Each structure stands twice: as structure tokens, then as C-alpha cells.
Amino acid sequence: MSDLQEIINRINDFRDARDWRQYHNPKDLAISISIEAAELLEDFQWINSENALKKNKENIQEEIADVLIYSLMLCSDLDLDVKDIVNEKLKKNAQKYPVK
């Protein structure tokens, strides 16, 4: 089992132990990703990146983790292979933005 699949399993086990899967439909997971990303932005609002990291590093880490957790749950629920979809997107980006 890959490290990524182990993390996904731990996330799903955590959710299932609390019977939260019933609330985690694709629409609500997508909404949660957006909300957590907005919370991450708050840590950088009105200050430069260096000061944001000095002041808010722990919270920045937690918000990034929240975005990743919801994203991985959504991939799992939609039966999407994270490695495959990231690699496919990187291929598309390479075609769209070639090295000059």
C-alpha cells in the first residue's frame, strides 16, 4: 500500500468512526475545500508572505491539511486515483505552458 493510500484510509477511518460520511457528499466536500482554502487566505491577508509565515505558520499548516483532507476524501468518494489525475493535469499544463 502506498503512503498516499494509507493516508486516505486513515482519513476515511476517522470519518467513518464518527459516522460523518452521511454528510460528505461531493457537493459538500467541494464546498468545504473552498471554505478551507478561504481560511488559508485569511492568514496571508494584508501582510506579506514572510510575515504571514512568521505569524501564522501553525494555522497555515492546519488549513493546508484541511484542504488536502477534504480533497483526498472527495477523490476517494469519486473513486479517482490521485496520482493519475495529478499526472494527467501536469501533462495538460506542460502542453498549455511549454518551457520556452
Secondary structure, 3 states (H helix, E strand, C coil): CCHHHHHHHHHHHHHHHCCCHHHCCHHHHHHHHHHHHHHHHHCCCCCCHHHHHHHHHHHHHHHHHHHHHHHHHHHHHCCCCHHHHHHHHHHHHHHHCCCC
